[in-house]
Amino acid sequence: MMHNSLPAVASARVYVYCGPVDMRRSFDGLMSIVQSEFDRDIFLGDLFVFINKRADRLKALWWDGDGLAIFMKRLESGTFQRPLAKESDRHLAMDRVQLGLLLSGIELSTVRRRKRYQSNHSHSTAAPRDAGS
């Protein structure tokens, strides 16, 4: 059931394809890009984001545990900002916050992150212990 697997998308790794993608591509077409360009297994539950040439449409492909899901956003005005990448980069990793900024139209290159605790475990949700405990 889809509703049982939605929390899994919150912990998914997010990858953005750096090149423009024809938005007529659907499940198989986007999955072929994941397999050839990302060198990642779609069935691990990562989220793969694609932006079209005009940067006014975005699709995300995600395996929810028993099927592929595509999410699409079409802007009525404005464009998505592609993350800055080296010419040799085919894709970039980003976190959920950066994805939220991208979807909200926030200029990614001007956003500064303040220092925060980072776990040694990539998927750990445990908070750091207080030194007084």
DSSP file (Angstrom, degrees, kcal/mol; ACC not computed):
  #  RESIDUE AA STRUCTURE BP1 BP2  ACC     N-H-->O    O-->H-N    N-H-->O    O-->H-N    TCO  KAPPA ALPHA  PHI   PSI    X-CA   Y-CA   Z-CA
    1    1 A M    >>        0   0    0      0, 0.0     4,-0.8     0, 0.0     3,-0.7   0.000 360.0 360.0 360.0 137.3    0.0    0.0    0.0
    2    2 A M  H >>  +     0   0    0      1,-0.2     3,-1.0     2,-0.2     4,-1.0   0.874 360.0  59.7 -61.8 -40.5    1.3    3.4   -0.9
    3    3 A H  H 34 S+     0   0    0      1,-0.3    -1,-0.2     2,-0.2     3,-0.2   0.796 101.6  55.1 -65.8 -26.4    0.4    5.1    2.4
    4    4 A N  H <4 S+     0   0    0     -3,-0.7    -1,-0.3     1,-0.2    -2,-0.2   0.769 111.0  44.8 -73.0 -25.2    2.7    2.7    4.3
    5    5 A S  H XX S+     0   0    0     -3,-1.0     3,-1.2    -4,-0.8     4,-0.7   0.542  84.7  91.6 -98.7  -7.6    5.7    3.5    2.2
    6    6 A L  H >X S+     0   0    0     -4,-1.0     3,-1.2     1,-0.3     4,-0.7   0.866  81.0  59.1 -59.2 -37.4    5.4    7.3    2.0
    7    7 A P  H >> S+     0   0    0      0, 0.0     3,-0.8     0, 0.0     4,-0.6   0.821  95.7  66.2 -60.0 -26.3    7.6    7.8    5.1
    8    8 A A  H X4 S+     0   0    0     -3,-1.2     3,-0.7     1,-0.2     4,-0.4   0.818  91.4  60.8 -63.9 -30.1   10.4    6.0    3.2
    9    9 A V  H X< S+     0   0    0     -3,-1.2     3,-0.7    -4,-0.7    -1,-0.2   0.806  95.0  63.6 -67.5 -26.8   10.6    8.8    0.7
   10   10 A A  H << S+     0   0    0     -3,-0.8    -1,-0.2    -4,-0.7    -2,-0.2   0.803 109.3  39.0 -66.4 -28.1   11.6   11.2    3.5
   11   11 A S  T << S+     0   0    0     -3,-0.7    -1,-0.2    -4,-0.6    -2,-0.2   0.386  92.6 118.0-101.3   3.2   14.8    9.2    4.1
   12   12 A A  S <  S-     0   0    0     -3,-0.7     2,-0.2    -4,-0.4    34,-0.2  -0.340  70.1-114.0 -69.3 148.3   15.5    8.5    0.5
   13   13 A R        -     0   0    0     82,-0.1    34,-3.3    -2,-0.0     2,-0.5  -0.600  31.3-138.9 -76.1 146.8   18.7    9.8   -1.1
   14   14 A V  E     -aB  47  94A   0     80,-1.0    80,-2.6    -2,-0.2     2,-0.4  -0.941  20.2-176.5-116.1 128.3   17.9   12.5   -3.8
   15   15 A Y  E     -aB  48  93A   0     32,-2.8    34,-3.3    -2,-0.5     2,-0.5  -0.983   9.9-155.8-125.1 134.6   19.8   12.6   -7.1
   16   16 A V  E     -aB  49  92A   0     76,-3.1    76,-2.3    -2,-0.4     2,-0.4  -0.936  16.6-132.0-112.0 128.7   19.3   15.3   -9.7
   17   17 A Y  E     - B   0  91A   0     32,-2.8    34,-0.3    -2,-0.5    74,-0.3  -0.638  12.8-150.1 -76.5 131.8   20.2   14.6  -13.4
   18   18 A C  E    S+     0   0A   0     72,-2.5    73,-0.1    -2,-0.4    -1,-0.1   0.751  70.6  71.6 -79.5 -24.8   22.3   17.5  -14.7
   19   19 A G  E    S-     0   0A   0     71,-0.5    32,-0.5     1,-0.1     2,-0.1  -0.472  93.2 -92.5 -90.3 162.7   21.2   17.4  -18.3
   20   20 A P  E     -a   51   0A   0      0, 0.0     2,-0.4     0, 0.0    32,-0.3  -0.456  40.6-152.9 -71.7 147.1   17.8   18.4  -19.8
   21   21 A V        -     0   0    0     30,-1.6     2,-0.5    -2,-0.1    32,-0.3  -0.972  19.9-116.6-126.5 136.8   15.2   15.6  -20.1
   22   22 A D    >   -     0   0    0     -2,-0.4     3,-2.0     1,-0.2    30,-0.0  -0.598  23.0-146.7 -67.7 117.1   12.3   15.2  -22.5
   23   23 A M  T 3  S+     0   0    0     -2,-0.5    -1,-0.2     1,-0.3    35,-0.0   0.501  90.8  77.6 -71.9  -2.7    9.3   15.3  -20.2
   24   24 A R  T 3  S+     0   0    0      2,-0.0    -1,-0.3     5,-0.0     5,-0.1   0.650  73.0 104.5 -75.9 -13.7    7.4   12.9  -22.6
   25   25 A R    <   -     0   0    0     -3,-2.0     2,-0.1     4,-0.1    -4,-0.0  -0.421  52.6-178.5 -66.0 140.7    9.6   10.2  -21.0
   26   26 A S     >  -     0   0    0     -2,-0.1     4,-2.8    44,-0.0     5,-0.4  -0.200  48.8 -43.1-118.9-147.6    7.6    8.1  -18.5
   27   27 A F  H  > S+     0   0    0      1,-0.2     4,-2.5     2,-0.2     5,-0.2   0.921 134.7  38.2 -52.8 -58.0    8.5    5.2  -16.2
   28   28 A D  H  > S+     0   0    0      1,-0.2     4,-1.9     2,-0.2    -1,-0.2   0.886 117.4  50.2 -66.5 -39.9   10.7    3.1  -18.6
   29   29 A G  H  > S+     0   0    0      2,-0.2     4,-1.2     1,-0.2    -1,-0.2   0.911 115.0  42.5 -65.7 -42.9   12.4    6.1  -20.2
   30   30 A L  H  X S+     0   0    0     -4,-2.8     4,-2.1     1,-0.2    -2,-0.2   0.886 112.4  54.3 -70.4 -38.3   13.3    7.7  -16.9
   31   31 A M  H  X S+     0   0    0     -4,-2.5     4,-2.5    -5,-0.4    -2,-0.2   0.860 103.8  56.0 -64.1 -34.1   14.4    4.4  -15.4
   32   32 A S  H  X S+     0   0    0     -4,-1.9     4,-2.2     2,-0.2     5,-0.3   0.867 106.7  50.2 -66.6 -34.3   16.7    3.9  -18.4
   33   33 A I  H  X>S+     0   0    0     -4,-1.2     4,-3.1     2,-0.2     5,-1.0   0.920 109.7  51.2 -66.3 -43.0   18.4    7.2  -17.5
   34   34 A V  I  X>S+     0   0    0     -4,-2.1     6,-1.0     1,-0.2     4,-1.0   0.939 113.6  44.6 -58.3 -46.9   18.8    6.1  -13.9
   35   35 A Q  I  <5S+     0   0    0     -4,-2.5    -1,-0.2     3,-0.2    -2,-0.2   0.881 123.7  33.1 -67.1 -39.3   20.4    2.8  -15.0
   36   36 A S  I  <5S+     0   0    0     -4,-2.2    -2,-0.2    -5,-0.2    -3,-0.2   0.860 130.1  27.5 -88.8 -36.5   22.7    4.3  -17.6
   37   37 A E  I  <5S+     0   0    0     -4,-3.1    -3,-0.2    -5,-0.3    -2,-0.1   0.811 125.8  38.5 -98.9 -34.1   23.6    7.7  -16.2
   38   38 A F  I  <<S-     0   0    0     -5,-1.0    -3,-0.2    -4,-1.0    -4,-0.1   0.724  83.5-146.2 -90.5 -22.8   23.3    7.4  -12.4
   39   39 A D      < +     0   0    0     -5,-0.8     2,-0.3    -6,-0.3    -4,-0.2   0.903  57.3 128.3  53.1  42.9   24.7    3.8  -12.1
   40   40 A R        -     0   0    0     -6,-1.0     2,-0.7     6,-0.0    -1,-0.2  -0.895  67.7-112.3-125.7 154.4   22.3    3.3   -9.2
   41   41 A D    >   -     0   0    0     -2,-0.3     3,-1.9     1,-0.2     5,-0.4  -0.808  19.2-153.4 -88.3 114.4   19.7    0.6   -8.5
   42   42 A I  G >  S+     0   0    0     -2,-0.7     3,-1.3     1,-0.3    21,-0.4   0.782  90.6  67.5 -57.2 -28.6   16.2    2.2   -8.8
   43   43 A F  G 3  S+     0   0    0      1,-0.3    -1,-0.3     2,-0.1    -2,-0.0   0.415  77.9  80.3 -79.8   2.9   14.9   -0.4   -6.4
   44   44 A L  G <  S-     0   0    0     -3,-1.9    -1,-0.3     2,-0.0    -2,-0.1   0.584 109.1-111.7 -81.1 -10.6   16.9    0.9   -3.4
   45   45 A G    <   +     0   0    0     -3,-1.3    -2,-0.1     1,-0.2    -3,-0.1   0.620  63.9 149.9  92.1  13.4   14.2    3.6   -2.9
   46   46 A D        -     0   0    0     -5,-0.4    17,-0.6    -4,-0.2     2,-0.5  -0.388  46.0-121.5 -73.5 159.0   16.3    6.7   -4.0
   47   47 A L  E     -aC  14  62A   0    -34,-3.3   -32,-2.8    15,-0.1     2,-0.5  -0.904  22.6-160.5-105.3 127.2   14.5    9.7   -5.5
   48   48 A F  E     -aC  15  61A   0     13,-2.7    13,-2.9    -2,-0.5     2,-0.4  -0.939   5.7-159.3-114.3 125.1   15.7   10.7   -9.0
   49   49 A V  E     -aC  16  60A   0    -34,-3.3   -32,-2.8    -2,-0.5     2,-0.4  -0.850   7.9-174.1-111.3 137.2   14.9   14.2  -10.2
   50   50 A F  E     - C   0  59A   0      9,-3.2     9,-2.6    -2,-0.4     2,-0.4  -0.981   5.5-162.8-131.3 140.4   14.8   15.4  -13.8
   51   51 A I  E     -aC  20  58A   0    -32,-0.5   -30,-1.6    -2,-0.4     7,-0.2  -0.961  20.0-124.3-124.2 141.0   14.3   18.9  -15.3
   52   52 A N    >   -     0   0    0      5,-2.0     3,-0.9    -2,-0.4   -30,-0.1  -0.209  33.3 -97.0 -78.7 175.1   13.4   19.7  -18.9
   53   53 A K  T 3  S+     0   0    0    -32,-0.3    -1,-0.1     1,-0.3   -31,-0.1   0.880 125.4  46.7 -61.1 -42.3   15.4   22.0  -21.2
   54   54 A R  T 3  S-     0   0    0      1,-0.1    -1,-0.3    25,-0.0    26,-0.0   0.596 104.4-133.7 -76.6  -9.6   13.2   25.1  -20.5
   55   55 A A  S <  S+     0   0    0     -3,-0.9    25,-3.7     2,-0.2    -2,-0.1   0.762  77.6 110.0  62.3  29.0   13.4   24.3  -16.8
   56   56 A D  S    S+     0   0    0     23,-0.2    19,-3.1     1,-0.1     2,-0.4   0.391  70.7  53.9-109.6   1.4    9.7   24.9  -16.3
   57   57 A R  E     - D   0  74A   0     17,-0.2    -5,-2.0    -5,-0.1     2,-0.4  -0.993  60.6-173.8-137.2 144.0    8.9   21.2  -15.6
   58   58 A L  E     -CD  51  73A   0     15,-2.3    15,-2.6    -2,-0.4     2,-0.4  -0.998   2.5-169.3-137.6 138.4   10.3   18.7  -13.2
   59   59 A K  E     -CD  50  72A   0     -9,-2.6    -9,-3.2    -2,-0.4     2,-0.4  -0.974   4.3-161.8-125.8 144.6    9.7   15.0  -12.7
   60   60 A A  E     -CD  49  71A   0     11,-2.8    11,-2.5    -2,-0.4     2,-0.4  -0.993   5.1-157.4-125.4 133.9   10.8   12.8   -9.9
   61   61 A L  E     +CD  48  70A   0    -13,-2.9   -13,-2.7    -2,-0.4     2,-0.3  -0.929  18.9 169.8-112.4 132.6   11.0    9.0  -10.1
   62   62 A W  E     -CD  47  69A   0      7,-2.3     7,-2.8    -2,-0.4     2,-0.6  -0.997  32.2-137.8-148.1 136.5   10.8    6.9   -7.0
   63   63 A W  E     - D   0  68A   0    -17,-0.6     5,-0.2   -21,-0.4    -2,-0.0  -0.853  17.0-169.8 -91.1 119.4   10.5    3.2   -6.1
   64   64 A D        -     0   0    0      3,-2.5     4,-0.1    -2,-0.6    -1,-0.1   0.326  56.0 -86.4 -96.8   8.6    8.1    2.9   -3.2
   65   65 A G  S    S+     0   0    0      2,-0.3     3,-0.1   -57,-0.0    -2,-0.1  -0.015 121.5  32.5 114.3 -29.6    8.6   -0.7   -2.4
   66   66 A D  S    S+     0   0    0      1,-0.4     2,-0.3   -64,-0.0   -64,-0.1   0.298 123.8   5.1-139.6   9.1    6.1   -2.3   -4.8
   67   67 A G  S    S-     0   0    0    -65,-0.0    -3,-2.5     2,-0.0    -1,-0.4  -0.951  74.7 -91.3-178.6 163.6    6.0    0.0   -7.8
   68   68 A L  E     -D   63   0A   0     -2,-0.3     2,-0.4    -5,-0.2    -5,-0.2  -0.667  34.8-162.3 -87.2 143.6    7.5    3.0   -9.4
   69   69 A A  E     -D   62   0A   0     -7,-2.8    -7,-2.3    -2,-0.3     2,-0.5  -0.975   4.0-157.9-125.1 141.3    5.9    6.5   -8.8
   70   70 A I  E     -D   61   0A   0     -2,-0.4     2,-0.4    -9,-0.2    -9,-0.2  -0.979   4.8-168.6-118.2 130.8    6.4    9.6  -10.8
   71   71 A F  E     -D   60   0A   0    -11,-2.5   -11,-2.8    -2,-0.5     2,-0.4  -0.952  10.6-171.0-113.6 138.1    5.8   13.0   -9.4
   72   72 A M  E     -D   59   0A   0     -2,-0.4     2,-0.4   -13,-0.2   -13,-0.2  -0.981  12.0-169.4-133.5 142.5    5.6   16.0  -11.8
   73   73 A K  E     -D   58   0A   0    -15,-2.6   -15,-2.3    -2,-0.4     2,-0.5  -0.997   3.2-168.1-131.0 129.6    5.5   19.8  -11.3
   74   74 A R  E     -D   57   0A   0     -2,-0.4     2,-0.4   -17,-0.2   -17,-0.2  -0.973  17.4-139.5-115.3 124.3    4.8   22.2  -14.1
   75   75 A L        -     0   0    0    -19,-3.1     3,-0.1    -2,-0.5     5,-0.1  -0.662   6.7-158.4 -83.3 135.5    5.5   25.9  -13.3
   76   76 A E  S    S+     0   0    0     -2,-0.4     2,-0.3     1,-0.3    -1,-0.1   0.716  84.6  10.7 -80.8 -23.2    2.9   28.4  -14.6
   77   77 A S  S    S+     0   0    0    -21,-0.1    -1,-0.3    -3,-0.0     2,-0.1  -0.979 113.5  14.9-152.9 144.1    5.6   31.1  -14.4
   78   78 A G  S    S-     0   0    0     -2,-0.3     2,-0.3    -3,-0.1    -3,-0.1  -0.289  73.2 -93.5  87.9-174.2    9.3   31.1  -13.8
   79   79 A T        -     0   0    0     26,-0.1     2,-0.3    -2,-0.1   -23,-0.2  -0.923  24.2-106.9-139.6 161.6   11.9   28.3  -14.0
   80   80 A F        -     0   0    0    -25,-3.7     2,-0.7    -2,-0.3    23,-0.1  -0.693  36.6-124.0 -83.3 144.7   13.6   25.8  -11.7
   81   81 A Q        -     0   0    0     -2,-0.3    24,-0.1    21,-0.3     3,-0.1  -0.824  20.7-134.8 -91.8 121.1   17.2   26.5  -11.0
   82   82 A R        -     0   0    0     -2,-0.7     3,-0.1     1,-0.1   -64,-0.1  -0.524  30.7-104.7 -68.9 138.4   19.4   23.7  -12.0
   83   83 A P        -     0   0    0      0, 0.0     2,-0.2     0, 0.0    -1,-0.1  -0.366  42.5 -98.8 -61.1 144.4   22.0   22.9   -9.3
   84   84 A L        +     0   0    0     -3,-0.1     2,-0.3    -2,-0.0    -3,-0.0  -0.469  55.4 170.1 -66.8 132.0   25.5   24.1  -10.1
   85   85 A A        -     0   0    0     -2,-0.2     2,-0.1    -3,-0.1     7,-0.1  -0.967  37.5-103.6-142.5 155.6   27.6   21.3  -11.5
   86   86 A K    >   -     0   0    0     -2,-0.3     3,-1.5     1,-0.1     0, 0.0  -0.452  40.5-111.0 -72.3 155.5   30.9   20.7  -13.2
   87   87 A E  T 3  S+     0   0    0      1,-0.3    -1,-0.1    -2,-0.1    -2,-0.0   0.814 119.2  54.3 -58.3 -30.3   30.7   20.0  -16.9
   88   88 A S  T 3  S+     0   0    0      2,-0.0     2,-0.3     0, 0.0    -1,-0.3   0.635  85.5 103.0 -80.6 -13.7   31.8   16.5  -16.3
   89   89 A D    <   -     0   0    0     -3,-1.5     3,-0.1     1,-0.2    -4,-0.1  -0.545  44.0-177.9 -74.2 128.5   29.0   15.8  -13.7
   90   90 A R  S    S+     0   0    0     -2,-0.3   -72,-2.5     1,-0.3   -71,-0.5   0.712  73.1   1.4 -92.6 -26.7   26.1   13.7  -15.0
   91   91 A H  E     -B   17   0A   0    -74,-0.3     2,-0.3   -73,-0.1    -1,-0.3  -0.980  63.5-146.1-155.0 162.4   24.2   14.0  -11.7
   92   92 A L  E     -B   16   0A   0    -76,-2.3   -76,-3.1    -2,-0.3     2,-0.3  -0.957  16.0-128.4-131.4 150.0   24.4   15.5   -8.3
   93   93 A A  E     +B   15   0A   0     -2,-0.3     2,-0.3   -78,-0.2   -78,-0.2  -0.762  31.5 172.2 -93.0 145.2   23.2   14.4   -4.9
   94   94 A M  E     -B   14   0A   0    -80,-2.6   -80,-1.0    -2,-0.3     2,-0.2  -0.949  25.9-119.1-143.3 165.5   21.2   16.7   -2.8
   95   95 A D     >  -     0   0    0     -2,-0.3     4,-2.2   -82,-0.1     5,-0.2  -0.483  37.0 -95.7-100.9 177.1   19.3   16.4    0.5
   96   96 A R  H  > S+     0   0    0      1,-0.2     4,-2.5     2,-0.2     5,-0.1   0.850 122.9  54.4 -61.5 -36.1   15.6   16.9    1.2
   97   97 A V  H  > S+     0   0    0      2,-0.2     4,-2.2     1,-0.2    -1,-0.2   0.937 109.0  47.2 -64.4 -46.0   16.0   20.6    2.3
   98   98 A Q  H  > S+     0   0    0      1,-0.2     4,-2.6     2,-0.2    -2,-0.2   0.890 111.3  52.0 -62.6 -38.7   17.8   21.4   -1.0
   99   99 A L  H  X S+     0   0    0     -4,-2.2     4,-2.7     2,-0.2    -1,-0.2   0.916 108.6  50.9 -63.0 -42.4   15.0   19.6   -2.9
  100  100 A G  H  X S+     0   0    0     -4,-2.5     4,-1.5     2,-0.2    -2,-0.2   0.893 110.9  48.5 -60.8 -40.4   12.4   21.7   -1.1
  101  101 A L  H  X>S+     0   0    0     -4,-2.2     5,-2.4     2,-0.2     4,-0.8   0.921 110.9  50.7 -65.4 -44.0   14.3   24.9   -2.0
  102  102 A L  H ><5S+     0   0    0     -4,-2.6     3,-0.9     1,-0.2   -21,-0.3   0.934 112.3  46.3 -57.8 -48.0   14.5   23.8   -5.6
  103  103 A L  H 3<5S+     0   0    0     -4,-2.7    -1,-0.2     1,-0.2    -2,-0.2   0.784 112.3  51.9 -66.7 -27.2   10.8   23.1   -5.7
  104  104 A S  H 3<5S-     0   0    0     -4,-1.5    -1,-0.2    -5,-0.2    -2,-0.2   0.511 115.3-111.9 -89.3  -5.5   10.0   26.4   -4.0
  105  105 A G  T <<5 +     0   0    0     -3,-0.9     2,-0.3    -4,-0.8    -3,-0.2   0.679  61.3 154.5  85.6  17.5   12.1   28.5   -6.4
  106  106 A I      < -     0   0    0     -5,-2.4     2,-0.7    -6,-0.2    -1,-0.3  -0.637  53.5-110.8 -80.9 136.0   14.8   29.5   -3.9
  107  107 A E    >   -     0   0    0     -2,-0.3     3,-0.9     1,-0.2     4,-0.5  -0.546  29.1-161.8 -68.2 109.3   18.1   30.4   -5.5
  108  108 A L  G >  S+     0   0    0     -2,-0.7     3,-0.8     1,-0.2    -1,-0.2   0.827  82.2  60.2 -66.0 -33.9   20.3   27.5   -4.4
  109  109 A S  G 3  S+     0   0    0      1,-0.2    -1,-0.2    -3,-0.1    -2,-0.1   0.702 106.9  46.1 -71.9 -18.3   23.7   29.2   -5.0
  110  110 A T  G <  S+     0   0    0     -3,-0.9     2,-0.4     2,-0.0    -1,-0.2   0.472  87.7 103.5-102.8  -2.3   23.0   32.1   -2.6
  111  111 A V    <   -     0   0    0     -3,-0.8     2,-0.4    -4,-0.5    -3,-0.0  -0.653  55.4-158.7 -83.0 132.9   21.7   30.0    0.3
  112  112 A R        -     0   0    0     -2,-0.4     2,-0.4     0, 0.0    -2,-0.0  -0.925   8.3-139.2-111.9 137.1   24.1   29.5    3.2
  113  113 A R        -     0   0    0     -2,-0.4     2,-0.2     3,-0.0     3,-0.1  -0.777  13.2-139.3 -92.9 136.0   23.9   26.6    5.6
  114  114 A R        -     0   0    0     -2,-0.4     2,-0.0     1,-0.1     0, 0.0  -0.603  40.4 -82.0 -86.8 156.2   24.5   27.3    9.3
  115  115 A K        +     0   0    0     -2,-0.2     2,-0.3     1,-0.0    -1,-0.1  -0.329  58.2 170.7 -61.3 134.6   26.5   24.7   11.3
  116  116 A R        -     0   0    0     -3,-0.1     2,-0.2    -2,-0.0    -3,-0.0  -0.940  40.3 -86.6-140.1 160.1   24.4   21.8   12.5
  117  117 A Y        -     0   0    0     -2,-0.3     2,-0.4    11,-0.0     0, 0.0  -0.464  41.1-164.0 -65.0 137.5   25.1   18.4   14.1
  118  118 A Q        -     0   0    0     -2,-0.2     4,-0.1     0, 0.0     2,-0.1  -0.991  12.5-134.9-129.2 125.2   25.8   15.7   11.6
  119  119 A S        -     0   0    0     -2,-0.4     8,-0.0     2,-0.2     5,-0.0  -0.351  14.3-129.9 -70.7 153.0   25.6   12.0   12.5
  120  120 A N  S    S+     0   0    0     -2,-0.1     2,-0.5     3,-0.0    -1,-0.1   0.668  96.5  74.4 -73.9 -17.0   28.3    9.6   11.4
  121  121 A H  S >  S-     0   0    0      1,-0.1     3,-1.2     2,-0.0    -2,-0.2  -0.869  78.7-145.3-101.0 126.5   25.5    7.4   10.2
  122  122 A S  T 3  S+     0   0    0     -2,-0.5    -1,-0.1     1,-0.3    -3,-0.1   0.775  98.2  31.6 -64.3 -28.0   23.8    8.6    7.0
  123  123 A H  T 3  S+     0   0    0     -3,-0.0    -1,-0.3     2,-0.0     2,-0.2   0.191  87.0 129.8-115.7  16.9   20.3    7.4    8.0
  124  124 A S    <   -     0   0    0     -3,-1.2    -5,-0.2     1,-0.1    -3,-0.0  -0.484  32.8-176.3 -73.1 139.3   20.5    7.8   11.8
  125  125 A T        +     0   0    0     -2,-0.2     2,-0.2     2,-0.1    -1,-0.1   0.336  44.9 119.0-113.0   3.6   17.7    9.7   13.4
  126  126 A A        -     0   0    0      1,-0.1     3,-0.1     3,-0.0    -2,-0.0  -0.471  61.8-129.1 -73.8 139.8   19.1    9.6   16.9
  127  127 A A        -     0   0    0     -2,-0.2    -2,-0.1     1,-0.1    -1,-0.1  -0.546  33.1 -94.5 -82.6 152.9   19.8   13.0   18.5
  128  128 A P        -     0   0    0      0, 0.0     2,-0.2     0, 0.0    -1,-0.1  -0.380  45.1-108.7 -66.4 146.8   23.2   13.6   20.0
  129  129 A R        -     0   0    0      1,-0.1     2,-0.3    -3,-0.1    -3,-0.0  -0.503  29.8-111.7 -76.2 144.8   23.4   12.9   23.8
  130  130 A D    >   -     0   0    0     -2,-0.2     3,-2.1     1,-0.1    -1,-0.1  -0.578  21.5-129.0 -73.1 136.0   23.7   15.8   26.1
  131  131 A A  T 3  S+     0   0    0      1,-0.3    -1,-0.1    -2,-0.3    -2,-0.0   0.748 107.1  59.7 -60.3 -23.6   27.2   15.8   27.8
  132  132 A G  T 3         0   0    0      1,-0.2    -1,-0.3     0, 0.0    -2,-0.0   0.502 360.0 360.0 -83.8  -4.0   25.4   16.1   31.2
  133  133 A S    <         0   0    0     -3,-2.1    -1,-0.2     0, 0.0    -2,-0.1   0.478 360.0 360.0 -81.3 360.0   23.5   12.9   30.8
